[in-house]
Amino acid sequence: MAAITVDRMTPKRLVLGSFPMPVAAATLIPKGCLVGKDASGNAVSGIDTASFKVVGWAAKRADNLLGAANAIDVIVEFGIAEFDATSITITMVGTQMYIVDNHTFDETTPANSVKCGWGIRWISNTKGEILIIPGLT
């Protein structure tokens, strides 16, 4: 799978909360995509990279491609939402999941083993719901 740059309709079962987060310089975060913080604490679109921490998904598109760090905020929601998966099964409900890209998760640990939440509902081998709680992923 590959990260997307277009907004996506992310089905949400439960939004537990939301908060604004400053966006990193030269960064685009599409609506509905997984959001995390980089080593500097700024919001970036989901990626499997060292020191990345998943905090939720983007409630709205945040385009800071021409801006400096902290020039704009993205509204981050957290709770239970549906995302794409690389290859999951029903037996993986209740287990830790890991980020693959800004709209995809999997139960196996990719290169940097960035946790993104817990599998809550199996929909198909390529779709499922995950529970994301900032600081607990």
C-alpha positions as CSV (number, residue, x, y, z in Angstrom):
1,M,0.0,0.0,0.0
2,A,1.0,3.6,-0.4
3,A,0.2,6.8,1.5
4,I,-2.6,8.9,-0.1
5,T,-2.7,12.6,-0.7
6,V,-6.4,12.9,-1.2
7,D,-9.1,13.2,1.4
8,R,-10.8,10.0,2.4
9,M,-14.2,9.3,4.0
10,T,-13.2,7.5,7.2
11,P,-16.2,5.7,8.8
12,K,-16.2,6.5,12.5
13,R,-18.0,4.4,15.1
14,L,-17.0,6.4,18.1
15,V,-15.2,9.8,18.5
16,L,-14.0,10.1,22.0
17,G,-12.5,13.5,21.5
18,S,-10.6,16.0,19.4
19,F,-7.9,18.5,19.7
20,P,-5.9,21.0,17.6
21,M,-2.3,20.1,16.8
22,P,0.4,22.2,15.1
23,V,1.4,20.9,11.6
24,A,5.0,20.3,10.6
25,A,6.5,22.5,7.9
26,A,5.9,21.6,4.2
27,T,3.3,19.0,5.2
28,L,-0.1,17.9,3.8
29,I,-2.4,15.9,6.0
30,P,-5.5,14.6,4.1
31,K,-8.9,14.5,5.8
32,G,-9.6,11.1,7.3
33,C,-6.0,9.9,7.4
34,L,-4.0,8.7,10.3
35,V,-2.1,11.5,12.1
36,G,0.9,11.3,14.4
37,K,3.6,13.5,15.8
38,D,7.1,13.6,14.6
39,A,10.2,13.9,16.8
40,S,9.6,17.6,17.2
41,G,6.0,17.1,18.3
42,N,4.4,18.5,15.1
43,A,1.6,16.8,13.3
44,V,2.4,14.7,10.2
45,S,0.5,12.3,8.0
46,G,0.8,8.7,9.2
47,I,4.0,6.9,8.4
48,D,6.1,4.0,9.6
49,T,9.2,5.9,10.7
50,A,11.3,5.9,13.9
51,S,10.0,8.1,16.7
52,F,6.6,8.5,15.1
53,K,3.6,8.4,17.5
54,V,0.0,7.9,16.2
55,V,-2.5,10.3,17.9
56,G,-5.7,9.9,15.8
57,W,-7.0,10.9,12.4
58,A,-7.5,14.2,10.7
59,A,-11.0,15.7,11.0
60,K,-10.3,18.1,8.2
61,R,-7.6,18.5,5.5
62,A,-4.5,20.5,6.7
63,D,-2.4,21.9,3.9
64,N,0.8,23.4,5.2
65,L,2.9,22.6,2.1
66,L,4.1,26.2,1.8
67,G,4.1,27.0,5.5
68,A,6.6,26.8,8.4
69,A,6.2,24.5,11.3
70,N,3.3,25.6,13.5
71,A,1.8,27.9,10.9
72,I,-1.5,26.0,11.0
73,D,-3.2,23.4,13.1
74,V,-4.9,20.2,12.2
75,I,-8.0,19.0,14.1
76,V,-7.2,15.5,15.3
77,E,-10.0,13.1,16.4
78,F,-9.5,9.9,18.3
79,G,-11.6,6.9,19.2
80,I,-12.8,4.0,16.9
81,A,-12.6,4.3,13.1
82,E,-12.3,2.1,10.1
83,F,-9.1,2.0,8.1
84,D,-7.6,-0.2,5.4
85,A,-5.5,-3.2,6.4
86,T,-2.9,-5.2,4.6
87,S,-4.0,-8.7,5.7
88,I,-5.9,-9.2,8.9
89,T,-8.2,-12.0,10.2
90,I,-11.0,-12.1,12.7
91,T,-8.7,-13.8,15.2
92,M,-6.7,-10.5,15.5
93,V,-9.5,-8.6,17.2
94,G,-8.2,-7.3,20.5
95,T,-4.6,-7.3,19.4
96,Q,-2.1,-4.4,18.9
97,M,-2.0,-3.0,15.4
98,Y,0.8,-1.2,13.6
99,I,0.8,1.6,11.0
100,V,1.8,0.8,7.4
101,D,0.9,4.2,5.9
102,N,-1.5,7.1,6.5
103,H,-4.6,4.9,5.9
104,T,-3.4,1.4,6.5
105,F,-2.6,-0.8,9.5
106,D,-1.6,-4.4,10.0
107,E,-1.0,-6.8,12.9
108,T,2.6,-7.5,11.9
109,T,5.4,-5.1,12.8
110,P,6.7,-3.2,9.8
111,A,10.2,-1.8,9.8
112,N,9.8,0.6,12.7
113,S,7.0,-1.1,14.7
114,V,4.9,2.0,15.2
115,K,1.9,1.1,17.2
116,C,-1.4,2.7,16.0
117,G,-4.1,1.1,18.2
118,W,-6.0,-2.1,18.9
119,G,-8.1,-4.1,16.5
120,I,-11.7,-3.7,17.5
121,R,-13.7,-5.1,14.6
122,W,-12.8,-7.3,11.7
123,I,-14.7,-6.2,8.5
124,S,-12.6,-8.1,5.9
125,N,-9.1,-9.2,5.4
126,T,-8.4,-5.7,4.1
127,K,-10.6,-3.5,6.3
128,G,-11.1,-3.2,10.1
129,E,-11.8,-0.8,12.9
130,I,-9.1,0.2,15.3
131,L,-9.2,2.0,18.7
132,I,-6.8,4.9,18.9
133,I,-6.2,6.7,22.1
134,P,-3.3,9.3,22.1
135,G,-0.6,8.2,24.5
136,L,-1.8,4.7,24.8
137,T,-1.1,3.3,21.3
